[in-house]
Amino acid sequence: MRPLTSRNPIRQAFDAFSERLRRDAQEFRREVGYQGGGGSYPVYWRPEERFWSLLELADNRYWCCFGLENPNSQNSLTIVCEINPPLEGINRRCAGFFVEGDDGCTNVAHSGKIGGGKPGIGKQAFERSYSGTWQTVRWPDGVRTRAVVIGAVDGENLPAEIRDFILQVQQIKQKAVV
């Protein structure tokens, strides 16, 4: 797997990713809290898969947040996990990124770096508990890392694959703080 590092291919991948998650979703404007703040944002609820997404452009990355509360009955939502690809270049501090396989398919991937503001939640907890497949990513600077490839950015199964990822992260976080 090779990460996308150029601005235009990353933008195209983000556009396909966000379009796929917005399709068949209900849009709401809700308060979304995060460590150090919060605000009112458009969120997209997928009733079939039962998760919401917030898909925004941030300073140096795409801000892609996910949660499980139903915005039909909640005005304030809590982020379970984020998949934040950089706008361009190599930024391994961003846990999310887009990768291209040998088949030319563009996928969304995650390094396993998760936050939660509590002891025991982090990449090591994720690596110990995540039940999916890890793949080797070959970066243009010669570094090799491992990542979870969640799914094809425009794939029909992407919403279900994102839901499964969110549920695993939530379980990992709950298990880590017990």
N, C-alpha and C positions, 0 to 999 in steps of 0.2 A: 504494500500500500504506500502511495506517495501523497503527502499532504499538498493541497492547493496553497500556493503562497503569493500568487499574483492577484492584484485587486479585481480585475474584470472576471476571471473565473470564479473567484470567491463570491463576488456579487451575484453572478449567475446562479451559483449553487444556493446561496441564501434566498434568492428570489424563488427558485423552485421549491426549496424547503418550506418557506413561509406560505407560498401559494398552496402547497399540498396540505398544510395544517389548517389553513383558513377555509379551504373548500369544505362544504357541508358543516361548518361550524357556526355557532350563534355568537354574535359580537355583543359585548357589554362594555361599559366603562365602570371600572371598579378600583377601589383603593387596594394597592399592593404594597405590603410592608417588606422591608429588607433591613439588614443590619445597618444601623446608622440613619435610617430614614424611611421614606415611603412616598407614595404619590398616587394620583389618579391616572390610570392607563387604560387603553383599549385591550381587552382580553378576549380570547376566542375559545369558547366552550365546545367541546366535541361530546355530544350526549351519548353517542354509541360507545366511545372508549372511556368516557367519564374523566376527562382531564381538561384543564385550561392551559392556554399558552399566551405569553406576552412576547411579541416579536418586534424589537425596536432597534434603531441605530444608536449606538453610544459613541463616546469619543474615539476610541481606538478599536472598537469591536462591535459585533452584533450582539445585542442583549436578548437572549432567548431563555425566558423563565417558564417554569412549568409547575403546576400544582393540581390538587385533587378536589378542592372544595367546589361545589356547584354554585356558580355565580347567579343562578336563578334565585337562590335563597340566602346568599352571603354577599354583603356589601364590601367586606374587607377580606382579602385573600392572602394566604401565606405561601411563599415559594418553597417548594420541596427541592428542586434542583435547577441548575442552569447549564446550558450548553452554549457557550459564548465564543464563536469563532472570531479570530482577528480580522480586521478589514483587509490587511495585506501583510506579507512577510512572514517571518518565523517569530512566533511569540508563544513559547511553551508554558507561559504563565496562564494563558487562556486554556481552560480544560477542554473546550470544544473546538473542533476544526473539521474541515471537509477533506476527504481523501478520495483518491482515484485508484481503482484497482487495475489489474492487468487487463480486465475486460473493458476498460474505459468508463465504467459506471462510477458516478460520483455518489459518495456516501457521507453521512454525518457520523462523526466519531467523537469519543470522549476519553480523556486520559485517566479518568478515575479520581481526579482531584475534586473532592467534594468538601463543602464547608457546612458549618452548622452552628458555629459559635460556642460549641461545648467540647470539653475534653473527650477524646476517643473517636471523634468524627473527623475523617480525613481520608487521604489516599490509601493509607495502610489498611484501614477498616474496609474500604471499598475492595481493595485487592484480595483481602482475606475472604470476603463474603459474596462477591459478585459471581453469579452462576453462568454468565454468558461467556462467549469465546473472546479471548484476547488475540490481537494480531500485531505483527511487527510493522512499524511505520518507519520508512527510510526518508529522512529529512535531507533537503538539498545541501546542508552543511556537513553531511556525513554522519550525523547522530542518528542512532536507532533507538526508538522508544516503543513501548507497548501501548495499545489502545483498544477500547471496545468499539467495534464498528456496529452502530445501532441499526442503520438501514439506508436504503437508497433514497436520496433527497426527493425524488419524484415518484417513489414506489407506492403502489396501492396499499401495501402493508405498513407504510411508515407510521401512520397514527397508532396502530396497535403496538408497533415496536417501541415508539416513544412512551406509550402508556406502560409497557412492561419495564422499561428503563426507570421511569419515575417511581413505580411501585417498588422496584428493587432498592433504589436509593432511599426511599422512605423506610423500608424494612431495615436497611443497614444502619441508618441514623437512629432508629428506635432501639435496635439491638445494642448499639454502641453506648448509649446513655443509660442502659439498665444496670 
